Amino acid sequence: MTQYILRRVLIAIPTILVISFVIFAILALAPGDPLAQFALNPAIPESTRERIRASLGLDQPWPVRYVKWVSSVSRGDWGISFNTKAPVLDLVWQRLPQTLQVVGLAYLIAILLAIPIGIISAVKQYSFFDQIGTIFSFIGFSVPSFFTGLVLILLFAVNLKWFPIVYKTVDGSGWAGFGEQIRQMFLPVTVLVVQQTAALTRFMRSSMLDNLSLDYVRTARAKGLKDQTVVLRHVLSNSLIPVVTLVALGIPTIFAGAIVTENLFRVNGLGALLITSIQNSDTPVVMALTFIFAILTVIFNLIADIMYGLLDPRVRFS
Amino acid sequence: MTHKRLWTWLVLMVTAATLLAACGGAPAQTPPTAAPAAAATEAPAAATEAPAAATEAPAAATEAPAAAATEAPAAATAGGKLTILYWQSVTILNPHLASGTKDFDGATVILEPLAHRNDKDELVPALAEEIPTVENGGIAADGTSITWKLKQGVKWSDGSDFTADDVIFTWQYCADEATACTTSSYFTPVKSVEAIDPYTVKVTWNAPSANPYLTFVSYNGLILQKAQFEKCVGAASISDAACQAANLAPIGTNAYKLKDFKPGDTVLYDKNPEYRDAANTFFDEVEIKGGGDAASAAQAVCQTGEVDYSWNLQVPAAVLSPILESGQCDAVTASSSGIERIVVNFANPDPALGDKRSEPDQPHPFLTDPAVRQAINIAIDRKAIATNLYGPTGEATCNTVMAPAQVVSPNTKCDRDVEAAKKLLDDAGYVLNGSVREKNGIPLVVSFQTSINTLRQGEQAIIKSNLAEIGIQVNIKAIDAGVFFGGDTGNPDTLNKFYADLQMYTNSPSDTDPQGYFEGWTCAKVNSSANQWQGGNDGRYCSAEYDALFEQFSKELDPAKRNELAIALNDQIVKDNGIIPLINRFTPNAKAKTLDGPVGTTFDSGLWNIHTWKRVP
C-alpha cells in the first residue's frame, strides 16, 4: 500500500511538470497583452508599454521565462501579479475563503440532497417522485448556470428584492453580519446546488438500480430482512462506492471556483480571479491557479483510488 | 407502507408546486398593488426585508418607494457609507503603475494632483493655490516653464506636511525609466522641477511647451508622498516588498484614506481626519466594489438600489434604456468619451502581395479614390446606428474630436444621401455589374473588420446594408478584442497591421490638448513593417496639406490660434475622408437619485470631486 502511494506520487511529479509546461506555452503563445487597455491611448505610446513589459520580465522569450518560473516556484516564490504588482499567493489566499464558503457549501448541500433523492428515485423507480426528480435533474443538467443565475436575479433580486445581486466581502461580525452573509450567498449557492445535485442524483440513482437487481438483494429479502434494512444497509453501502469516488474527484473543482457563477454574482472567489486574470493576460496568476488545480486534481485522484480500495475489498493495490 | 410514503411525497410535491406557482406569479401582480398609499403603511414590513412567504411578495415589491421615504430624514445628516460599483475591479492604488482607468479612479479617492479638470474641462485647483496663467505670471511667456503655488498647511493622512518636495519626488519617480510608469509620457517633456520655496514649484520643459498643464494635472498627475515612496524609485518600484505594499496602500491628501484593500475586489476608504476640509466630508466610509458585468451594475443602482454609483455602463441601448427609466437613478454623461470611426486603408491589403501587404508603398486599388471614400461616407446611416444601437450612449457625429468644446469643428457635414453617393460613383466610372459596381475589372468589394462586441456587430450589419444599396459589397470580419487591440506584432489581425479595407473602433484625445491625437495622421507616423506597425497611423493616410497644418500647429504657442488650427486639422481629415467618424460616444455612469455630486468628465477621473459628494433627500 505504502509502496503504491509512493509510486503514484513519483509518477505525479513529471505529470505536474508537463501540465505546467503546456499551460505556460499556451498562455505565452495565445494572443493578448496585459497593457491592451492602453493600446490606443496616445499618452501611453509603444515605448512606454515596452518599458512596462520589460519591467514585468516580458521582454524575454517564453522558454526562458518558463525556466525562470519553474526555478522560482521550486523556491516557493510564485512571482508577482502584473495587475497588482504584488505577490500572487497573497491574492490566492484572499480569494480562497469566499470560494470555499460559496462553492464548498453548494457542493455539500448538493451531496446531502442528491443521495436521498437518488435512493428514493431508485427504490420507487418510475414513481411520481422519480419522474419529478428526473425532470428536475434534466433541467439542472441542461440549463446553463448563467441562465439560471439571471432568472434568479431577475426574480428574487430585481423584482422581489429579497436578495442582493452584489456579493460584498463583509466583515461578518455578529449576527447581523452573519445574516447578511447568508442572504448574499443564497442566490449563487442555489444556482450551484441546482447544477451539482442534478448530476449526483442521476449517478446515485443508477448506481442503486444496478445493485437492486443483484442476487444478494434477493437473498437478503428471502431471508426476511426488512425492506429498510435491505435498502439502507446492503444496497446503499454498495452503491455508494462509485459515488464516493465521484465526490472525491469533484473536490478539486471546488477550488477551481465556479467561474460563471462567481462572475455573475461578483463573488470574489478563485474562479472570478482566474477569469479576470486570463482576460488581462496576467500570466503569473493564471499559472499559479492552474498549477494549484493540477496538483489538487492529482492528489484527489490518488485519494479516490485509495478510498475505492478501502471501501471495496475486491480491489487490491499492486 | 410504500403506498403511504408515496402519498406523503405526492402531497409534498403538490404543496411545493403551489408555492412555486405563487412565487412565480407574484412579480406579475405587483405593479398594480404598488400604490403610493400602500408604500407608507407597509414601510416597516419592507424595512425588515424578511424573505418570508409568497404572501409578502407585494410588500417587498413596494420597498423601493418606502426605502426612499425612510432614508429622507437621514439624508440631512452626514455619515454613512457611499457604495460605488465598477464592473472592472481596482487592482493597484499607485496611479503611476495603473493598468486601467479603474486603478486611476481608485487612487483619485486618496491622492490629489495639483489641479483637476471638471465637467467643463476647466482646471480646478486641488493641491495648487491657484491656476498659473500667463496673466498672473505663472506661465513663462516663451512657454519654457510653469510655476505652481501650492496650498499651505495641507497634511498627508499620516499627519506629516505636504510640501514642494513631494511634487518634485513624483516627477523623479516617473522620470526614472526603470520605474516603468504608465504615466511616463506626462513626465518625459519635463527638464526639471525645482522648489523655489517649500510651497512653490517651477516646472521647466525640454522645449517650449504649448500645453503647460500637461504635468501634475488630473489623474495622470496624482502626487505621491516622498517619505513613503522614496526607496521605490526604479526597478524597486515593483520588486521590493515594502514598495509592493506601498503600491497597494498609498498615503494621500484627499478627503478619504485607505482602510482596507482586497486587490481585484473591494477598496474600502474611511474619512481622512487630516484633510483640510474634513469637517465637510460627508461620508464616513466609501466602498468601491469591482467585478461582474455592466448591465447588472446598472441594475444595482437603478433597480435594486444596492449601490449609489456605477461606472462606465457600456450596454446596448435596448438593455440600458429600460434600466435607466426605472426612476431610481440618473445617468451622468460627459461631453465625449470617444469617437467611433471607420478607418479607411490607403494601402492595399490584398493577401496576394505577401510581405508587401498593407505596406504604405502599395496604394489601394480604389479606396485611394476620393469619390469612393466620400460615397461610403454619405451612404452610411449614422442616425439609424445612433438611435437603434446607442440610444442614450451615443449620437451621430462627423468630427474626429468632440471635446474639449473649443476644438470642436462647426464646419463639417455628413448627412446621408444615397442618391448623391450613387452619382459620385457613376461619375467616377464605377458601373454596376449585377449588384456590385466595378471599374477596370476591379469590383468594389471591401473587407470590414472590428472587435467582437454586440454593439459593433450591429453597426457592421447596418453599414453592410447601407453600402450594398450603392453597389459596394462588404465582407464582415469580427476579431477578439484582445487580439484586435493587442500589440502582438506576430498576429495578422491587429488594428495596427490593418490587413483589411475598412476597420472600426473608438478613440479620442487623451488630453485637452489634442496634439498627440492629431499627430497620429501625419505621414511620419504611417504604420509599416519598418516601424513594427507601431507608428499610430493605421490607415496609412498621408497628405502634404495635413502635414503642413500639423507642423504649424505643433509650433504654435498661442491657445486661441492653436484651437483654430486644431479645427482646421479636423476639417482636413474629415474632408479627405481619411477616417469616417460615426458616433460620439458617451459612457454614462449612473448615480442614485439620493446622491449629489457626480458630474461627467472627459479628461479627469469621474471621482475627481468625491470630496464634495453627499446624500440628498
Interface residues (C-beta under 8 A of the other chain):
Chain A: P31 G32 D33 P34 L35 A36 Q37 F38 A39 L40 N41 P42 A43 I44 P45 E46 T48 R49 R51 I52 A54 S55 L56 I80 S81 F82 N83 T84 K85 A86 P87 L91 Q94 R95 I120 K124 S127 F128 F129 I132 I153 L155 A157 V158 N159 L160 K161 W162 F163 P164 I165 V166 K168 T169 R183 F186 D227 N263 L264 F265 R266 N268 A272 L273 T276 Q279 N280 S281
Chain B: M1 T2 R5 L6 W9 L10 M13 C23 G24 A26 P27 T30 E49 P51 A57 A60 A61 E63 A64 L85 S89 T91 I92 N94 L97 S99 G100 T101 E177 A178 T179 A180 C181 T182 T183 S184 S185 Y186 N220 A235 S237 I238 S239 Q244 A245 N247 L248 K262 P263 G264 D265 T266 E287 K289 G290 G291 G292 D293 S296 Q299 A300 Q303 T304 E306 V307 D480 A481 G482 V483 F485 G486 G487 D488 N491 L495 Y505 T506 N507 P509 S510 D511 G516 Y517 E519 G520 Q534 G536
